[in-house]
């Protein structure tokens, strides 16, 4: 099992319960300018869907580390290469969603 705090190459795990990694955060920041991943995790925790004590190698909730990672990457932690690669992935045809149509 890959342990996020010991990894330096993608995928760097952040959330073991809901399978978010650092690349997910980077791509969302590149695409939208921010990341809602901590809020998504928090909502799933409130629904009782997490199992941090068994899935996370540390045995603790990941939300603090996820929030620190989002802050680090939002506050200039992305290199121009990462932004460029993320923007290319975000704009690739398989990642563009069709607009939802109203009925």
C-alpha positions as CSV (number, residue, x, y, z in Angstrom):
1,X,0.0,0.0,0.0
2,X,1.3,3.4,-0.9
3,X,1.5,5.8,2.1
4,X,0.9,9.4,1.0
5,X,3.3,11.0,3.5
6,X,6.2,8.9,2.1
7,X,5.4,9.3,-1.6
8,X,6.8,11.9,-3.9
9,X,5.5,10.6,-7.3
10,X,1.9,10.3,-8.4
11,X,-0.4,8.9,-7.3
12,X,0.1,10.3,-3.9
13,X,-2.7,9.0,-1.7
14,X,-4.6,11.6,0.4
15,X,-7.9,9.9,1.3
16,X,-7.9,6.1,1.7
17,X,-11.7,5.9,2.3
18,X,-12.8,7.7,-0.8
19,X,-9.8,7.2,-3.0
20,X,-8.7,10.9,-3.5
21,X,-5.1,11.5,-4.4
22,X,-3.0,14.7,-4.8
23,X,-3.5,14.6,-8.6
24,X,-7.2,14.9,-8.0
25,X,-6.7,18.1,-6.0
26,X,-4.2,19.5,-8.5
27,X,-6.6,18.9,-11.5
28,X,-9.5,20.4,-9.7
29,X,-7.5,23.5,-8.8
30,X,-6.3,23.9,-12.4
31,X,-9.9,23.4,-13.7
32,X,-11.8,25.6,-11.2
33,X,-9.2,27.6,-9.2
34,X,-10.1,25.8,-6.0
35,X,-10.8,22.3,-4.6
36,X,-14.0,21.1,-3.0
37,X,-12.5,17.7,-2.1
38,X,-12.3,18.5,1.6
39,X,-16.0,19.4,1.6
40,X,-16.9,16.2,-0.3
41,X,-14.9,14.1,2.2
42,X,-16.5,16.0,5.1
43,X,-20.0,15.3,3.7
44,X,-19.3,11.6,3.3
45,X,-17.8,11.4,6.9
46,X,-21.1,12.9,8.2
47,X,-23.0,10.2,6.3
48,X,-20.9,7.6,8.2
49,X,-19.2,6.3,5.1
50,X,-15.6,6.5,6.2
51,X,-13.5,3.8,7.8
52,X,-10.3,5.8,8.6
53,X,-9.2,3.6,11.5
54,X,-8.9,0.6,9.2
55,X,-8.2,2.0,5.7
56,X,-5.7,4.8,6.5
57,X,-2.3,3.5,7.4
58,X,-2.1,6.1,10.2
59,X,-5.4,5.0,11.7
60,X,-6.6,8.6,11.7
61,X,-8.9,10.7,9.7
62,X,-7.2,12.2,6.5
63,X,-9.3,15.4,6.4
64,X,-6.6,17.6,8.1
65,X,-3.9,16.4,5.6
66,X,-6.3,16.8,2.7
67,X,-7.0,20.4,3.8
68,X,-3.3,21.2,4.2
69,X,-2.6,19.8,0.7
70,X,-5.4,21.9,-0.8
71,X,-4.0,25.0,0.9
72,X,-0.5,24.3,-0.2
73,X,-1.4,23.7,-3.8
74,X,-3.9,26.6,-3.9
75,X,-1.4,29.1,-2.5
76,X,1.2,28.7,-5.3
77,X,2.2,25.1,-4.7
78,X,1.7,24.2,-8.4
79,X,4.6,24.5,-10.8
80,X,3.9,25.8,-14.3
81,X,4.6,22.3,-15.6
82,X,1.9,20.8,-13.3
83,X,-0.6,23.6,-14.2
84,X,0.1,23.0,-17.9
85,X,-0.2,19.2,-17.6
86,X,-3.3,19.5,-15.5
87,X,-4.9,22.0,-17.9
88,X,-4.2,19.7,-20.8
89,X,-5.7,16.7,-19.0
90,X,-8.7,18.7,-17.8
91,X,-9.4,20.0,-21.4
92,X,-8.9,16.6,-23.1
93,X,-12.1,15.3,-24.8
94,X,-12.6,12.4,-22.4
95,X,-12.7,14.9,-19.4
96,X,-15.2,17.3,-20.9
97,X,-18.7,16.7,-19.7
98,X,-21.7,17.3,-22.0
99,X,-23.9,20.1,-20.7
100,X,-26.9,18.9,-18.8
101,X,-30.2,19.7,-20.6
102,X,-33.3,20.7,-18.8
103,X,-36.4,18.7,-19.4
